[in-house]
Amino acid sequence: MRKLNSNDLKELNLFKHYRIIRKWINRNYNIREADFELLIYLDSLQYFNKQDFKDGCYSYSWDNRRWSRLLQEDWIVVWRKRNRTTQKYHIYKTSLKFKQLLSRVYRIILGEEDISINSRTNSIMNKKTYMDKVLYKSIIDLNKDKKR
């Protein structure tokens, strides 16, 4: 297996449309940008506890409701419950819902899939606000760009 270097990543243009994709995620999946990026970090750990979550939060703005919000909205699920004798704390993992979203984001970044322009599945396409109109134009341009 060949090792990737910085030039390989630059040629892929992975971050060319990342901001647009991030805004699309925010609007259509009702997840904050910082929460999404934190979940990417937690997904790389595979299994984590609450201390790992706190360690990951250091680089984001303070949000004391983030943990409960991510649990309630099923972005994080309990993998193993504690039993107060041998397991002293819960072990968590990112949910299937998040893993499917992340796979979709990777496919969009790599150009294997386009962002939907259907107003039923993409709330940005309703163009209710000025920002929606700007993002609409950006999404159209992103979908046309086949060299992403």
C-alpha positions in Angstrom: 0.0 0.0 0.0 1.3 3.4 -1.0 1.7 6.1 1.6 -0.1 9.4 0.9 1.8 12.6 1.0 0.7 16.3 0.9 0.9 16.6 -2.9 -1.4 13.6 -3.3 -4.0 15.3 -1.1 -3.6 18.6 -2.8 -4.2 17.0 -6.2 -7.4 15.5 -4.9 -8.8 19.0 -3.9 -10.5 17.5 -0.9 -11.2 20.9 0.7 -12.3 22.8 -2.4 -16.0 22.6 -1.6 -15.9 21.7 2.1 -17.5 24.9 3.3 -20.5 24.5 1.0 -20.9 20.8 2.0 -20.6 21.8 5.7 -23.4 24.4 5.3 -25.5 21.9 3.5 -25.1 19.4 6.4 -25.9 22.1 8.9 -29.2 23.0 7.2 -30.5 19.6 6.2 -29.4 17.4 9.1 -29.9 20.0 11.9 -26.4 19.5 13.3 -24.0 22.3 14.2 -20.8 22.5 12.3 -18.6 22.1 15.4 -20.7 19.1 16.5 -20.2 17.5 13.1 -16.4 18.0 13.2 -16.3 16.7 16.7 -18.2 13.6 15.6 -15.6 13.0 12.9 -12.9 13.0 15.6 -14.9 10.6 17.8 -15.6 8.3 14.8 -11.9 8.0 14.3 -11.6 6.7 17.8 -14.2 4.0 17.1 -15.2 3.6 20.8 -14.9 6.3 23.4 -15.9 7.4 26.8 -17.1 10.7 28.2 -13.5 11.8 29.0 -12.5 11.2 25.4 -15.5 13.4 24.4 -14.3 16.1 26.8 -10.8 15.9 25.4 -12.1 16.3 21.9 -14.2 19.4 22.9 -11.1 21.5 23.9 -10.7 22.9 20.4 -14.3 23.9 20.0 -16.4 26.7 21.5 -17.9 25.9 24.9 -21.3 24.3 24.8 -22.4 22.5 27.9 -25.4 21.0 26.2 -23.5 19.4 23.4 -23.2 15.9 25.0 -26.9 15.6 25.9 -27.9 17.0 22.5 -25.8 14.5 20.5 -27.1 11.7 22.6 -30.8 12.8 22.3 -30.5 13.3 18.6 -28.9 9.8 18.1 -25.6 11.0 16.8 -23.9 9.1 19.7 -25.1 5.8 21.0 -24.2 3.6 24.0 -22.1 0.7 22.9 -21.6 -0.9 26.4 -23.4 0.1 29.5 -21.6 0.2 32.9 -22.6 -2.3 35.6 -20.9 -0.5 38.5 -18.7 -3.4 39.3 -16.4 -4.5 36.4 -17.3 -1.7 33.9 -17.1 1.6 35.7 -18.3 3.8 32.8 -20.3 3.6 29.6 -18.5 3.1 26.3 -20.0 5.0 23.4 -19.7 5.0 19.6 -21.0 7.2 16.8 -24.3 6.0 15.5 -25.2 4.4 12.1 -27.0 7.7 11.3 -23.7 9.6 11.6 -21.7 6.9 9.8 -24.1 7.1 6.8 -23.9 10.9 6.7 -20.1 10.8 6.8 -20.0 8.3 4.0 -22.3 10.5 2.0 -20.1 13.5 2.7 -17.0 11.6 1.5 -18.7 10.6 -1.7 -19.7 14.2 -2.3 -16.2 15.5 -1.6 -14.7 12.9 -4.0 -17.3 13.6 -6.7 -19.0 10.2 -6.6 -22.3 11.8 -5.6 -24.0 15.2 -6.1 -25.9 17.2 -3.5 -29.6 16.9 -4.3 -31.3 19.9 -5.9 -34.7 18.7 -5.1 -36.5 21.1 -2.7 -38.2 18.2 -0.9 -34.9 16.7 0.2 -32.8 19.8 0.4 -34.2 22.8 2.3 -31.7 25.2 0.8 -33.4 24.8 -2.6 -36.5 26.6 -1.3 -34.4 29.8 -1.5 -36.3 31.5 1.4 -33.3 33.7 2.5 -30.5 35.5 0.9 -28.0 32.9 2.3 -30.1 30.1 0.7 -29.9 31.8 -2.7 -26.1 32.1 -2.4 -25.8 28.4 -1.2 -28.2 27.4 -4.1 -25.8 28.9 -6.6 -22.8 27.3 -4.9 -24.4 23.9 -4.8 -25.2 24.1 -8.5 -21.6 25.0 -9.2 -20.4 22.2 -7.0 -22.5 19.7 -8.8 -21.2 20.9 -12.2 -17.6 20.6 -11.0 -16.6 17.1 -12.0 -13.0 17.6 -11.1 -13.6 17.8 -7.3 
